[in-house]
């Protein structure tokens, strides 16, 4: 069962990034749990709590973005009961009305299993400004 849950969480995580790339709020709504306790932290934004503020933030991002493409690296998943978290590097290429941009973002996505399906309940993304350290130099 644990391997099945791990694969299901990874699939839910991929669905989140596919929804992100569509720039469609309806797609993003499908991956989030409709709950008052969901949370989202976009790079440089304050903490957003609850369905309304979180979905409004995605609408704002989508309205000001022409395209987004993610390459996900260093994906690590943990499952514990009905909760799971994925830590990964988002390598993002985007285009907005201000031009093209590339970014590396360290993200944590927390999922909750509800009625046999994994839904996003927390997304926290922080920009990475330094180059990656070799594994032997990383803090443990």
N, C-alpha and C positions, 0 to 999 in steps of 0.2 A: 504493500500500500504506500509506503514512504516514497519509493521510486516513482510510482504513479503520481503522487502529490507533487513531487519535485518537477516532473515533466509538465504537469498541469499548471504549476506556478510559472514555469518558464514560458509556457504558451500564453498565459495571461499577461506576462510582462511584454512579450512580443506584440500582443494585441494592443497594449497601451501605446507602444511606439508606432504601430501602424495607424492607430487612431490619431496620434499626434501628427503624423505625416499627411493625413488626409485634410487637415485644417477644417474639419467639420465637427461642430459641437455635438451633433447627434451621435457621431461615432465615439467621441470622448465620453459622453454620458453612459454608453454601454459598458465601459470598463470600470467605472467607479461604483462603489456601493452607495446607494441612496440612504445616507445616514447623517445625522446632525453632527457626528463626531469626526467626519473626514477632515483631513488637513492637507495643505499644500504649501510648499515654500519654493517659489521660483527664484533663480539667482537675482539677488538685489532687491527682492520684494519682502514685505513683512509676512508674518504667518497668516494664512487664510484658513478660517475654520467654518465648516458647514457647507452644505450643498450649494446654496446661492452664491456666496463669495467665491468658492472654488470654481464653479462653472462660469461665473462672470469673468474670472481671470483668464480662462481658456478662450472665451469669446473675444476678449481684448487681444490676446496673443494672435489668434487666428485672423482677426480683422486687419492686423498690421503686418501680416506675413504673406509673402507670395509663394514660398516653397520651403520645405524642410526635409532633410534627409539625415537619418541617424545611422551610424555604424557603431554597434555596441561591442565593447571589448571588456576583458577582465570581469566577466559576469560570474557572480558568486551568489548562490541561493541557499537559504536555510528554511526548513519547515519545522514547526513545533505546534502540533495539534491543529487548531483552526486558524493559526496565524503563520505567515511566511514573509520573509524579506529577501529582497534582491539588491545587492550592491554592485554597481557597475560603472564603467566609464562611457559616457555619451560623447561620441565624436560627431559633432553636428556641423552640417553645411546648411546655411539658410540664405534666403533672399527676402529682403523687405523693400519697402519704398526707399530706404536709405542706401540700398546696395547689398552686395553679397558679404557674408561673414562666415568664419569658421570658429568653432569653439570646442574646448574640451571641458566637460562638466562631469563631476563626480555625483552620482545620484544614489539615493536609497528609496526603494519602492516597497511599501508594506501592503500585504494582501490579507484579506480575511475570507475564509471559506464560508459560504452561505448557501444552503440548499444544494450542496454538491458542486458549486461553482466558486472560483476564486475571483474576488473583486478588489480593486485598488482602494485603500483607505488612507494612504499617506504617501506623498511624493515630496522628496526634499532634494533639491539640486543646488550644487555649489560650484562656481567656476574654479577651474584648476589653472593657476597662473605659472606654476613652476613645472619644469620638465620632470618626467617620471624618474624616480630614483631606481637604481638597480636593486633587485630583491635583497641583496646582502646589506644595503644601506637603509632599508625601510625599518621603521620602528615596529616592534612586535608587541 
